[in-house]
Amino acid sequence: MSDHGDGPEHMEEEQEPQQQRIRSTVVAGAGKKKGRGFHEPEREEGDGNARYEALEPAGGSGPAKSVEGWVLFVTGLHEEAQEEDVAEAFADYGDVKNVYLNLDRQTGYVKGYALIEYATEKEAREAIKGLDGSELLGQTIHIYWAFVRGTSKGPRRGR
Amino acid sequence: MADSQFYLRYYVGHTGKYGHEFLEFEFRPDGEMRYRNNSNYKNDTEIRKKAYVSQAVLDELKRIIEDAEIMKEDDNNWPMPDRVGKQELEIKMNGEHICFNTTKLGSVLQVQQSKDPDGLRIFYYLVQDLKCFVFSLISAHFKIQPIQK
């Protein structure tokens, strides 16, 4: 890849080990199966040896930094919340770089979650402390980190 | 918890003038999110990204799927994948496992005229909500704007 190694946002590339698609590994012993997709042959472009770019190697715990800052995940938002309502609440804890507030494609109302980005980890941490469990438009909202330093071993505990 | 084995994969693609063009993303039980987007148009190269999302992100994803009630549907009467393209949605959750496929759906009119408009409508809107969810995550984390398909 041509972007390998240049700039501060240097991305780490990992060579994936020979890996079966999860479909064939996770499925064993699973409950009811339904759908035509199970009868399809696997596509040739399976994940096999695919190389995926990641910002940092997996491992460790706690939040993971995104390319330009720290991203929070907000849940419990009122269906009529506006971007300004959300941005305003989070502005008390720092300069909000980005707000992603998605709508339900069928109803046009807020889906209930949002992504909020701060430049620094400190601001993001303060926002979690200050806003998790608080009320916005009469509904209790919860704030979490969106990205974590995951491990590839089994499901993680907690949030 | 029984649902610790949550898994989701969505694929949409077709083979045409520019080869095999597709978008695929998946969420694995441990929170690993993988994203692939391949368009050969103007010699674009394939984009492959991965990141780990928190349990809260997975929980919200599960909520969206549960609210849609897609697990109750069946793809028996949906249009088959064809030359226009193929969509595939695989979800494993709460002891159930679905892997539905159908063609690319151009509009809600096509949904209404199908043999299973109610079920296909659920699929149609859920897929849009899922893409929206993933595009926001990818774009917030990597600062790239995924190609809308």
Contacts between the chains, C-beta under 8 A, distances in Angstrom:
chain1	res1	chain2	res2	distance
A	22	B	7	5.9
A	22	B	9	7.7
A	22	B	26	7.2
A	22	B	28	5.9
A	23	B	9	7.3
A	23	B	90	6.5
A	23	B	99	7.6
A	26	B	5	6.0
A	26	B	7	5.5
A	26	B	29	6.9
A	26	B	92	6.1
A	27	B	92	7.3
A	27	B	97	6.4
A	30	B	5	7.5
A	30	B	92	6.3
A	30	B	95	7.1
A	30	B	97	4.8
A	31	B	95	3.7
A	31	B	96	5.5
A	31	B	97	6.6
A	32	B	95	7.4
A	32	B	96	5.2
A	32	B	97	6.8
A	33	B	97	4.8
A	33	B	98	7.5
A	33	B	99	7.5
A	34	B	74	6.0
A	34	B	96	7.4
A	34	B	97	7.3
A	34	B	98	5.0
A	34	B	99	7.8
A	34	B	100	7.9
A	35	B	74	7.3
A	35	B	75	5.3
A	35	B	90	7.8
A	35	B	98	4.8
A	35	B	99	4.2
A	35	B	100	4.4
A	35	B	101	7.0
A	36	B	75	5.3
A	36	B	76	7.7
A	36	B	99	7.6
A	36	B	100	6.9
A	36	B	101	5.2
A	37	B	75	7.6
A	37	B	88	5.2
A	37	B	89	7.7
A	37	B	90	6.1
A	37	B	98	7.9
A	37	B	99	3.0
A	37	B	100	5.9
A	37	B	101	4.6
A	38	B	99	5.0
A	40	B	88	7.6
A	40	B	101	6.7
A	43	B	11	8.0
A	45	B	20	7.0
A	45	B	22	7.9
A	47	B	34	7.5
A	50	B	36	7.4
A	50	B	48	5.9
A	51	B	48	6.4
A	52	B	34	6.2
A	52	B	48	4.5
A	52	B	49	6.3
A	52	B	50	4.1
A	53	B	48	6.2
A	53	B	49	5.4
A	53	B	50	7.3
A	53	B	142	7.9
A	54	B	49	7.4
A	54	B	50	5.1
A	54	B	51	6.3
A	55	B	51	6.8
A	55	B	141	7.2
A	55	B	142	7.4
A	58	B	32	7.8
A	58	B	52	6.5
A	64	B	51	7.1
A	64	B	52	6.5
A	66	B	140	6.2
A	66	B	141	4.4
A	66	B	142	7.4
A	66	B	143	7.8
A	67	B	141	6.7
A	67	B	142	5.6
A	67	B	143	4.6
A	68	B	143	5.9
A	71	B	140	4.8
A	71	B	141	6.4
A	73	B	54	6.5
A	73	B	56	5.4
A	73	B	57	5.5
A	73	B	60	7.3
A	75	B	56	6.5
A	75	B	59	7.8
A	75	B	60	5.5
A	98	B	140	6.5
A	100	B	136	4.2
A	100	B	139	7.5
A	100	B	140	6.0
A	102	B	129	7.7
A	102	B	132	4.9
A	102	B	133	6.7
A	102	B	136	6.0
A	103	B	132	8.0
A	104	B	125	7.8
A	104	B	129	6.5
A	105	B	125	5.2
A	105	B	128	4.0
A	105	B	129	5.5
A	105	B	132	6.9
A	106	B	125	4.3
A	111	B	64	7.1
A	111	B	129	6.5
A	111	B	132	7.8
A	111	B	133	7.9
A	112	B	60	7.4
A	112	B	63	7.6
A	113	B	60	5.0
A	113	B	133	7.8
A	115	B	136	5.5
A	115	B	137	7.0
A	115	B	140	4.8
A	117	B	140	6.0
A	142	B	56	7.3
A	144	B	54	5.4
A	144	B	55	7.9
A	144	B	56	3.6
A	144	B	57	7.6
A	145	B	54	5.2
A	145	B	56	7.8
A	146	B	53	6.4
A	146	B	54	6.2
A	146	B	56	7.9
A	146	B	57	5.9
A	146	B	137	6.8
A	146	B	140	6.9
A	146	B	141	7.5
A	147	B	51	5.5
A	147	B	52	6.3
A	147	B	53	6.2
A	147	B	54	6.9
A	147	B	141	5.8
A	148	B	31	6.6
A	148	B	52	5.1
A	148	B	53	7.2
A	148	B	54	4.9
A	149	B	52	6.8
A	150	B	30	6.1
A	150	B	31	5.1
A	150	B	32	6.1
A	150	B	52	2.8
A	151	B	30	7.1
A	152	B	30	6.3
A	152	B	32	6.8
A	153	B	30	7.1
A	154	B	29	7.6
A	154	B	30	6.0
A	155	B	4	4.4
A	155	B	29	5.3
A	155	B	30	5.5
A	155	B	31	7.7
A	156	B	30	6.5
A	156	B	31	6.3
A	156	B	55	6.4
A	158	B	55	6.9
A	159	B	54	5.8
A	159	B	55	4.8
A	159	B	56	5.1
